[in-house]
Amino acid sequence: MNGPEIHLSVAPELHLFVAAERRGGRTVLATDGASTLGHVVESLGIPLTEAGRLLVDGRDVPASHIPAAGESVEVRAVRRPQQVAGAPLRFLLDVHLGTLARRLRLLGVDAAYFSEDIGDPALAAYSAREQRVLLSRDRGLLRRRELWAGAYVYSDRPKDQLDDVLSRFAPALAPWTRCVACNGELKDTTKDSVSGLLEDGTQRSYDVFAQCTACERVYWSGAHHSSLQTIVDDALRAYGDTQTQTQTQRQAS
């Protein structure tokens, strides 16, 4: 770009997206005089899902603003917790975030996930159709115009990914109420009604069961309960409220 020059500063939280020379204080950037500020931000490598307030000479402007010569532009990070307007808070995760999807479901958060790669266009269309926030580490995917809403997942470690999403969106937590396999809702059930789906040892050892209303998978407090309980306890301690701590505790087979 060889048009009007603007003075640009990028929030420290967004430095991982931009070239090293753009990370320190204000820098001079040449624009083409026709592109929107949103396009300029994306050309730097920053997905608009991660850009918060856009300030020009100290005043808020929309992403559609066309920068003029000499303007001072400040790109801030999304403010946390982020409010998502227009629909109940629900998520869609790309194929690389399966562990995060299961942990969100463990906490009762509505998290759709496809175990096979259905392609970026299909994911973006699904996000728009169901009004779900798409979570991804793919910057290109987050730039698709048909997305309803999206968010970059900043870590590749499941624990940090979960903390990232919970701190950013503050979803209501209702542990042990969703199927970690398919995202369906769980309901209490009797041993007799699911006996045909249980092994003999499980029938002898456990009395309290729940079943997914969608895929019919059966849940009980099994051998892996302790490790999952730790995930739940940590999330409730940091992000939950006292009401969510009364939920019945269950563990998948």
C-alpha positions in Angstrom: 0.0 0.0 0.0 1.4 3.4 -1.0 -1.4 5.7 -0.1 -2.2 7.8 3.0 0.0 7.1 6.1 -1.6 6.5 9.4 -0.1 6.1 12.9 -0.9 2.7 14.3 -0.7 1.1 17.7 -1.8 -2.5 18.5 -2.7 -3.8 22.0 -0.1 -6.1 23.5 -2.6 -8.9 23.6 -2.7 -8.9 19.8 1.0 -8.8 19.2 1.2 -12.5 18.4 -0.8 -11.8 15.2 1.4 -9.0 13.8 4.9 -8.7 12.5 7.6 -7.9 15.0 8.1 -4.3 13.7 4.5 -3.5 14.6 4.6 -4.6 18.2 6.3 -1.7 19.9 4.3 1.5 20.4 3.1 3.5 17.4 4.3 2.7 13.9 3.6 4.4 10.6 1.5 2.4 8.1 0.7 3.2 4.5 -2.8 2.5 3.4 -4.4 2.5 -0.1 -6.9 5.3 0.8 -9.9 3.1 -0.1 -9.8 0.1 2.2 -11.8 0.0 5.4 -10.1 0.0 8.8 -11.3 -3.6 9.2 -9.5 -4.6 6.1 -6.4 -2.8 7.3 -6.5 -4.6 10.6 -6.9 -8.0 8.9 -4.1 -7.2 6.5 -1.8 -7.0 9.6 -2.8 -10.6 10.5 -5.3 -9.7 13.2 -8.7 -11.5 12.9 -11.5 -9.0 13.4 -12.9 -11.5 16.0 -10.0 -10.5 18.2 -10.1 -6.8 17.7 -12.1 -4.9 20.3 -12.6 -1.1 20.2 -11.1 0.7 17.2 -10.1 4.2 18.0 -9.2 7.0 15.6 -7.7 10.1 17.2 -9.2 8.9 20.4 -12.8 8.3 19.2 -14.6 5.0 18.5 -15.1 4.1 14.9 -16.6 1.1 13.2 -14.6 -1.4 11.1 -16.1 0.3 8.0 -14.2 3.5 8.7 -11.8 4.4 5.9 -8.5 5.8 7.4 -7.3 9.2 6.3 -3.8 10.5 6.2 -2.3 11.4 9.5 -4.9 9.6 11.6 -3.8 7.9 14.8 -5.4 4.4 15.0 -5.5 2.3 18.1 -6.5 -1.4 17.9 -7.6 -2.7 21.3 -8.2 -6.3 22.3 -11.6 -7.7 23.0 -12.8 -6.8 26.4 -13.4 -9.7 28.8 -15.9 -11.0 29.6 -17.1 -10.5 26.0 -20.9 -10.1 25.5 -22.4 -11.9 22.5 -25.7 -10.3 21.6 -28.6 -11.8 19.6 -28.8 -15.4 20.6 -28.2 -17.8 23.6 -24.5 -18.3 24.1 -23.5 -21.5 22.2 -20.3 -22.7 20.6 -19.0 -24.5 17.6 -15.5 -26.0 17.7 -13.3 -26.9 14.7 -11.9 -30.4 14.2 -8.7 -29.7 16.2 -10.4 -28.8 19.4 -12.0 -32.1 20.4 -10.7 -32.1 24.0 -11.9 -28.6 24.6 -15.3 -29.5 23.3 -15.6 -32.5 25.7 -14.5 -30.3 28.6 -17.0 -27.6 27.8 -19.7 -30.2 27.6 -18.6 -31.7 30.9 -19.3 -28.3 32.4 -22.8 -28.1 30.8 -21.8 -25.7 28.0 -23.5 -26.1 24.7 -20.6 -27.0 22.4 -21.1 -28.5 18.9 -18.2 -30.4 17.4 -17.6 -32.5 14.3 -14.9 -35.2 14.7 -14.2 -35.1 11.0 -13.1 -32.1 9.0 -16.2 -30.8 7.2 -14.3 -27.9 5.6 -14.1 -24.2 6.4 -17.2 -23.1 4.3 -19.4 -25.7 6.0 -18.2 -24.7 9.5 -18.8 -21.0 8.8 -22.3 -21.8 7.4 -23.1 -23.9 10.4 -22.0 -21.1 12.7 -24.3 -18.6 10.9 -27.2 -21.0 10.7 -27.2 -22.0 14.3 -25.8 -18.6 15.6 -22.9 -20.3 17.4 -19.6 -18.7 18.3 -16.9 -20.6 16.3 -13.8 -21.4 18.3 -10.7 -22.1 16.3 -6.9 -21.6 16.1 -7.2 -21.1 12.4 -6.9 -17.4 11.6 -8.1 -17.9 8.0 -11.3 -19.6 9.2 -12.0 -16.8 11.5 -11.8 -14.3 8.7 -14.7 -15.9 6.7 -17.4 -13.3 6.2 -20.3 -15.7 6.7 -19.4 -16.4 10.3 -22.0 -15.4 12.8 -19.3 -14.9 15.5 -15.9 -16.3 16.3 -13.0 -16.4 18.7 -9.4 -17.4 18.4 -8.2 -20.0 21.0 -4.8 -18.7 22.1 -3.3 -21.9 23.6 -2.7 -25.4 22.3 -3.0 -26.9 25.9 -6.5 -28.1 26.8 -6.5 -26.7 30.3 -5.4 -23.2 29.1 -7.9 -23.4 26.2 -10.7 -24.0 28.7 -9.6 -21.1 30.9 -9.4 -18.9 27.8 -12.9 -19.6 26.7 -14.4 -19.4 30.2 -12.7 -16.1 31.0 -13.6 -14.6 27.7 -17.3 -15.5 27.5 -18.3 -16.4 31.1 -20.9 -19.0 30.0 -23.2 -20.4 32.6 -21.9 -23.6 34.1 -24.0 -26.7 34.8 -21.6 -29.6 35.2 -22.7 -33.2 34.5 -25.8 -32.2 32.5 -24.5 -32.8 28.9 -23.3 -35.8 27.1 -19.5 -35.4 26.4 -19.9 -37.6 23.3 -22.6 -35.8 21.4 -23.6 -32.7 23.4 -27.1 -33.9 24.1 -28.8 -33.3 27.5 -28.6 -35.9 30.2 -31.6 -37.1 32.3 -31.6 -39.3 35.4 -32.6 -42.9 34.7 -33.0 -46.2 36.7 -30.6 -49.1 36.6 -33.4 -51.3 35.3 -34.1 -49.2 32.3 -30.5 -49.2 31.1 -29.5 -52.7 32.4 -29.2 -54.0 28.8 -26.5 -51.4 28.1 -24.4 -52.2 31.2 -21.7 -54.8 31.9 -22.2 -57.1 34.9 -19.6 -55.5 37.0 -21.1 -52.0 36.4 -24.5 -53.3 37.4 -23.2 -54.7 40.7 -21.1 -51.7 41.6 -23.2 -48.7 40.8 -26.8 -47.6 41.4 -27.1 -44.0 40.1 -27.2 -43.5 36.4 -28.0 -40.9 33.8 -28.6 -41.3 30.1 -28.2 -39.0 27.1 -31.5 -38.0 25.6 -30.0 -37.8 22.1 -27.5 -40.8 21.7 -28.7 -42.8 24.7 -25.2 -43.2 26.1 -25.3 -44.2 29.8 -23.3 -42.3 32.5 -22.3 -43.1 36.1 -19.6 -42.2 38.6 -17.0 -44.6 37.2 -13.2 -45.0 37.4 -12.3 -41.7 35.8 -14.6 -39.6 38.0 -11.8 -38.2 40.1 -9.9 -36.7 37.2 -13.0 -35.2 35.7 -14.1 -33.9 39.1 -10.9 -32.0 39.3 -11.6 -30.2 36.0 -15.1 -29.3 37.2 -13.9 -28.1 40.7 -11.2 -25.9 39.1 -13.7 -24.4 36.7 -16.3 -23.7 39.4 -13.8 -22.2 41.7 -12.6 -19.8 39.1 -15.7 -19.1 37.0 -18.8 -20.7 38.5 -21.3 -19.7 41.1 -22.6 -21.5 44.1 -25.8 -22.7 42.3 -23.8 -24.8 39.8 -22.1 -26.6 42.6 -25.3 -28.4 43.5 -25.5 -30.3 40.2 -25.5 -34.1 40.5 -22.0 -35.5 39.8 -21.7 -38.2 37.2 -18.9 -39.8 35.3 -19.0 -41.5 31.9 -18.3 -45.1 31.4 
